[in-house]
């Protein structure tokens, strides 16, 4: 299968975020690498995860910052692989639209237009997938590299796993956090026996490793708002306790990464 189009969503409307997440979760050729309503966090995502495209809401009233400030800061980063920027906005000011184009926006979709929908936003990006990938490949070739090195890919994916579990509240203080990160990377690389491998790496028993991972998951599910969990963890939970098992949790996030290896 072709490499999927990786997308960052910068949006402060919770219902719209949920709609994007549910839609992209059904697709094989598009991957959502993060969702945020925070301008600063969005810039970190772009720097760390190099998304192919950014869906950017200009007015982050329920978040922090705004889309124009994000675009200005992104331009100042002078990235070798800048993302394709698709702005979505209620703002219909021609002056504002001219400004965001000057700051590097590739396309603008007005939310009040008759045919606007999250589906049409994603379908528009899907129609450009080949063009975006070819453009990024040419940039890499001009810089003397055909693709990222295996080390760089692994490092980037590890940062992505960390960002993913941060979104659902797996605390940096949780004993099982690093175990979960290692287990997800291990599984995404096509390897099995994650618990035994991690137990060996950290000189722990398999039982203590699995218990620490489950405790970290349980803690997140008991402290995070249900809407946030539903937004970021979209897999079906089979446990009667309504909390993912260690195996379910690892497989969910590993499967999100597999096509990017």
C-alpha positions as CSV (number, residue, x, y, z in Angstrom):
1,X,0.0,0.0,0.0
2,X,1.2,3.5,-0.8
3,X,2.4,5.7,2.1
4,X,-0.5,7.4,3.7
5,X,-1.0,11.2,3.8
6,X,-0.2,12.3,7.4
7,X,-2.3,15.1,8.7
8,X,-2.3,17.5,11.7
9,X,-5.7,18.9,12.8
10,X,-5.6,22.4,14.5
11,X,-9.2,23.0,15.5
12,X,-11.1,24.2,18.6
13,X,-14.6,22.9,17.8
14,X,-14.9,19.6,19.6
15,X,-17.7,18.2,17.4
16,X,-15.7,19.0,14.2
17,X,-12.7,17.4,15.7
18,X,-14.7,14.2,16.5
19,X,-16.1,14.2,12.9
20,X,-12.6,14.4,11.4
21,X,-11.3,11.7,13.8
22,X,-14.1,9.3,13.0
23,X,-13.8,9.9,9.3
24,X,-10.0,9.5,9.1
25,X,-10.2,6.4,11.3
26,X,-12.0,4.6,8.4
27,X,-9.3,5.4,5.9
28,X,-6.2,3.5,5.0
29,X,-4.6,6.3,2.9
30,X,-4.9,9.1,5.5
31,X,-3.4,9.2,9.0
32,X,-4.1,11.8,11.7
33,X,-0.9,12.4,13.6
34,X,-2.4,14.8,16.1
35,X,-5.3,17.0,17.2
36,X,-4.8,20.3,19.0
37,X,-6.5,23.7,19.6
38,X,-3.2,25.2,20.8
39,X,-1.0,27.2,18.4
40,X,2.2,26.4,20.3
41,X,1.4,22.7,20.5
42,X,0.6,22.7,16.8
43,X,4.1,24.1,16.0
44,X,5.6,21.4,18.1
45,X,3.7,18.7,16.3
46,X,4.9,20.1,12.9
47,X,8.5,20.2,14.0
48,X,8.5,16.8,15.6
49,X,6.3,14.8,13.3
50,X,6.7,16.4,9.9
51,X,3.0,16.0,8.8
52,X,2.3,16.1,5.0
53,X,-0.6,18.5,5.6
54,X,-2.1,20.7,8.3
55,X,-5.9,21.5,8.5
56,X,-5.8,24.8,10.2
57,X,-8.7,26.7,11.8
58,X,-7.9,30.4,11.9
59,X,-9.9,31.4,14.9
60,X,-9.0,29.2,17.9
61,X,-11.5,30.9,20.3
62,X,-11.7,27.8,22.6
63,X,-8.0,27.1,22.4
64,X,-4.9,29.2,22.5
65,X,-3.4,31.5,19.9
66,X,-4.7,31.8,16.3
67,X,-4.0,30.5,12.8
68,X,-2.3,33.6,11.5
69,X,0.2,33.5,14.4
70,X,0.8,29.8,13.7
71,X,1.5,30.6,10.0
72,X,3.9,33.4,10.9
73,X,5.8,31.2,13.4
74,X,5.9,28.3,10.9
75,X,7.4,30.6,8.3
76,X,10.1,31.6,10.7
77,X,11.1,28.0,11.3
78,X,12.4,27.7,7.7
79,X,11.5,24.0,7.5
80,X,13.1,21.9,4.8
81,X,9.8,20.0,4.5
82,X,7.0,22.5,5.2
83,X,3.5,20.9,5.2
84,X,0.7,21.7,2.8
85,X,-1.6,24.2,4.6
86,X,-5.4,23.9,4.2
87,X,-7.1,26.7,6.2
88,X,-10.7,26.3,7.3
89,X,-12.5,29.4,8.6
90,X,-15.7,31.2,9.2
91,X,-13.9,34.4,8.3
92,X,-14.9,35.7,4.8
93,X,-12.7,38.8,4.8
94,X,-10.8,39.1,1.6
95,X,-8.1,41.0,3.4
96,X,-7.7,38.2,5.9
97,X,-7.6,35.6,3.1
98,X,-4.9,37.6,1.3
99,X,-2.9,37.8,4.5
100,X,-3.0,34.0,5.2
101,X,-2.0,33.3,1.6
102,X,1.0,35.6,2.0
103,X,2.0,33.6,5.1
104,X,2.1,30.4,3.2
105,X,-1.4,29.0,3.1
106,X,-2.0,26.7,0.1
107,X,-5.8,26.6,0.1
108,X,-8.8,28.1,2.0
109,X,-12.2,26.6,2.7
110,X,-14.8,28.8,4.2
111,X,-17.0,26.9,6.6
112,X,-20.1,28.8,5.7
113,X,-20.0,27.8,2.0
114,X,-22.8,25.4,1.0
115,X,-20.6,22.4,0.2
116,X,-18.4,22.6,3.3
117,X,-18.0,19.4,5.4
118,X,-15.3,17.5,7.1
119,X,-15.7,14.9,4.4
120,X,-15.1,17.3,1.6
121,X,-12.0,18.7,3.4
122,X,-10.5,15.3,3.7
123,X,-11.5,14.3,0.1
124,X,-9.8,17.5,-1.2
125,X,-6.6,16.5,0.6
126,X,-6.8,12.9,-0.7
127,X,-7.1,14.3,-4.2
128,X,-3.7,16.0,-3.7
129,X,-2.0,13.1,-1.9
130,X,0.2,12.1,-4.8
131,X,1.1,15.7,-5.7
132,X,2.0,16.5,-2.0
133,X,4.2,13.4,-1.7
134,X,5.9,14.0,-5.0
135,X,6.6,17.6,-4.0
136,X,8.1,16.5,-0.7
137,X,10.2,13.8,-2.3
138,X,11.7,16.4,-4.7
139,X,12.6,18.6,-1.8
140,X,14.4,15.7,-0.1
141,X,16.3,14.9,-3.3
142,X,17.4,18.5,-3.7
143,X,18.8,18.3,-0.2
144,X,20.8,15.2,-1.2
145,X,18.5,12.6,0.4
146,X,15.9,10.4,-1.1
147,X,14.2,9.6,2.2
148,X,14.6,9.7,5.9
149,X,17.1,7.4,7.4
150,X,15.8,4.4,9.4
151,X,17.2,6.1,12.6
152,X,15.3,9.4,11.9
153,X,12.1,7.5,11.1
154,X,12.3,5.5,14.3
155,X,13.0,8.7,16.3
156,X,10.1,10.5,14.8
157,X,7.7,7.7,15.3
158,X,8.8,7.3,18.9
159,X,8.0,11.0,19.5
160,X,4.7,10.5,17.8
161,X,3.8,7.6,20.2
162,X,4.8,9.8,23.1
163,X,2.5,12.6,21.8
164,X,-0.4,10.1,21.3
165,X,-0.3,8.8,24.8
166,X,0.1,12.3,26.2
167,X,-3.2,13.1,24.6
168,X,-5.0,10.5,26.6
169,X,-3.3,11.4,29.9
170,X,-0.7,8.7,30.3
171,X,1.3,10.6,32.9
172,X,5.1,11.0,32.6
173,X,5.2,9.9,36.2
174,X,3.5,6.6,35.5
175,X,5.8,3.6,35.9
176,X,4.3,1.9,32.9
177,X,4.7,4.8,30.5
178,X,8.1,3.9,29.0
179,X,7.1,0.3,28.9
180,X,4.0,1.2,26.8
181,X,6.1,3.4,24.4
182,X,8.6,0.6,23.9
183,X,5.9,-2.1,23.5
184,X,4.0,0.0,20.9
185,X,7.3,0.6,18.9
186,X,8.2,-3.1,19.2
187,X,4.8,-4.2,17.9
188,X,4.7,-1.6,15.1
189,X,8.0,-3.0,13.9
190,X,6.3,-6.4,13.4
191,X,7.8,-8.0,16.5
192,X,5.9,-10.0,19.0
193,X,6.6,-10.9,22.7
194,X,6.6,-7.2,23.7
195,X,6.2,-7.9,27.4
196,X,9.1,-10.4,27.6
197,X,11.4,-8.2,25.6
198,X,10.6,-5.2,27.8
199,X,11.0,-7.2,31.0
200,X,14.4,-8.3,29.8
201,X,15.4,-4.7,28.8
202,X,14.5,-3.2,32.2
203,X,15.5,-6.3,34.3
204,X,11.9,-6.7,35.5
205,X,9.5,-9.6,35.7
206,X,6.9,-10.0,33.0
207,X,4.2,-9.8,35.6
208,X,5.5,-6.4,37.0
209,X,5.8,-4.9,33.5
210,X,2.3,-5.9,32.4
211,X,0.9,-4.7,35.8
212,X,2.6,-1.3,35.5
213,X,1.3,-0.8,31.9
214,X,-2.2,-1.7,32.9
215,X,-2.1,0.6,35.9
216,X,-1.0,3.5,33.6
217,X,-3.9,2.8,31.3
218,X,-6.4,2.5,34.2
219,X,-5.2,5.8,35.7
220,X,-5.7,7.6,32.4
221,X,-9.2,6.2,32.0
222,X,-10.1,7.2,35.5
223,X,-8.9,10.8,35.3
224,X,-9.4,12.0,31.7
225,X,-12.7,13.4,30.5
226,X,-14.6,10.7,28.5
227,X,-14.9,13.1,25.5
228,X,-11.2,13.4,25.3
229,X,-10.7,9.7,25.5
230,X,-13.3,9.1,22.8
231,X,-11.7,11.7,20.6
232,X,-8.2,10.2,20.7
233,X,-8.8,6.5,21.4
234,X,-11.2,5.3,18.8
235,X,-10.8,1.5,19.1
236,X,-13.6,-0.7,20.5
237,X,-13.0,-1.7,24.1
238,X,-14.0,-5.3,24.8
239,X,-13.3,-5.3,28.5
240,X,-16.3,-5.2,30.9
241,X,-14.4,-2.5,32.9
242,X,-14.6,-0.2,29.8
243,X,-10.8,0.2,29.9
244,X,-8.5,-1.2,27.2
245,X,-6.4,-4.2,28.1
246,X,-2.6,-3.9,27.6
247,X,-2.8,-5.9,24.4
248,X,-5.7,-3.9,23.0
249,X,-3.9,-0.6,23.8
250,X,-0.6,-1.7,22.3
251,X,-2.2,-3.0,19.1
252,X,-4.3,0.1,18.6
253,X,-1.4,2.5,18.6
254,X,1.0,0.0,16.8
255,X,-1.5,-0.3,13.9
256,X,-1.6,3.5,13.6
257,X,2.1,3.5,13.0
258,X,2.7,0.4,10.9
259,X,2.1,2.0,7.5
260,X,4.6,4.7,8.3
261,X,7.5,2.4,8.9
